[in-house]
């Protein structure tokens, strides 16, 4: 009777082989079981020669085919067992008496074969849990927005110039926000946490509607704002911070978190309604925010003008109206030349530049 291939060491030790010879009558079927287990473990690695040897082994005895079929049936059942259940399957230690050892010798090939099938099955199960059931990348161009529905029932809204990757696994859901901003509405699922990774930040969803923004390349900032519910934000090497509805925070490129800020719920991701909302922001930064969505035709060359602060909610689709209203909001004038509109200090302030830089801005219109 042919033995298992020599390159695999599934057999007993030299001492155990001696014992098996002593009690050979009790172990009549052991070599067939072990050979079936060995061939089964090698079934995906056989070359042409190995396949021929396997077929020869099957043809030698009908018992070989029955043992191999039993191994296949065992595998098909065991591979479905979750690891937390399989972990309960333990083998009791053998007693030191001689008779229990003979019993172990009789059962050893079957136990080894079962352990082989179980380890293959559990390994296959664990491997499957690490494979994404859904992966997709999404991107928007300048001035574009995109609504996305995910297979788990969650939905995303991507702002201008945004790139992100979505991966859904059996035990977790992940989004990599590479740049831009996205609004998330997450479907709660027991045992499937939803995490957003952006730069050094990790945002864990506890059940909510919120936005995450990554403009590190533009202004060196990351931000999270919650409209409904609850999220948990972790920076680089820092404790976690919980945010509730109407709260937000920022972080820098190193993952250092700011203090929690309080926001009107309707101020979260105003770009969904085609608006930009700012509070006491330098004019230069507001214009840069407009430029993320498209060409404004507005320029500022004077640093004193760029530092003037402004607040309000402005339409992204009516920038001509913004330019026309700007001289009523700030002490500036609009000078048009060669297709551009330059924002300059008002004529009366041209000779009072130092005081203009320190003057408080006029109230912003909303």
Helices and strands as residue ranges (DSSP letters): H 14-22, G 24-27, H 30-41, H 48-60, H 62-78, H 83-86, H 98-129, E 134-139, E 146-149, E 155-158, E 163-168, E 172-185, E 193-198, E 201-215, H 216-219, E 221-234, E 240-244, E 247-251, E 261-262, G 265-267, G 270-273, E 275-282, H 283-291, E 298-299, H 303-307, E 309-315, H 319-329, E 332-337, E 340-345, G 347-349, H 353-358
